[in-house]
Amino acid sequence: MQLYPAIDIKNGQCVRLRQGLFQESHVYSNNPLKIAMSFEEQGASYIHMVDLDGALVGYSVNDEVFKSVASTVKIPVQVGGGIRTIKDIENKLNLGITRVIIGTKAVENPAFVKEAIANFGADRIVVGIDAKDGMVAIEGWERVSSMNAIDLAQNMKSIGVKTIVYTDISKDGMLMGPNVEATKALSNACGLDVIASGGVSSLKDLELIQTSGVHGAIIGKALYENRVNLASAIEMFEKKHAK
């Protein structure tokens, strides 16, 4: 199972939200690059980053942070938040980012995702599906759409998407365990590489995700609150099963 330690950026700082609420943010570091380097030193093979400001306003805000990380660490970095145009994707990839995550735009205009895959390849494009009670939320989780998460995932598969980040917003930043049942249902329904996001609080949670057959898991607040040791998790869920 692929693990993705997470760095969420707001005002250039590394923060975590609770249930996607911007007023419920907590700053963990003023130096996101230092955090990224620490993850790499602990054995991370991928880093997940989010432009929280960008997700809210609809355009990239923290590109300097992403550029500094991508140009310093030797492992791939995926970034989401505020990516709404082909030019946005091109700009991110030019910063050294390996994959970009498209969220709101995938709901509003699936043809955009198809165009992005045609331009950059399916390996560079990830679709982020953020859900409240199974319904897709957009615009930095500020608005809930009328689309079901599974329907969106199946639609994305039909246009060539390979990877989905699925976030249960009610679990995000709560350290109460992920919604494994919903994530597994989505994975089974679409047959894509689904990355579970939101709620991971322990190695046991990661074990449940792995047992469910889901491709990967994002770990955020649990790392910053020292609930999960990244090096131990990588040894258990990446290296051990790769041997």
ABEGO torsion letter per residue (X at the ends): XBBBBBBBBBGGBBBBBBGGBAAABBBABABAAAAAAAAAAAGBABBBBBBAAAAAAGBBAAAAAAAAAAAABABBBBBBEGBABAAAAAAAAAAGBABBBBBAAAAABAAAAAAAAAAAEAAABBBBBBBBGGBBBBGGGABBBABBAAAAAAAAAAAGBABBBBBBAAABGAGAEBBAAAAAAAAAAAGBBBBBBEGBABAAAAAAAAAAGBABBBBBAAAAAGABBAAAAAAAAAAAAAX
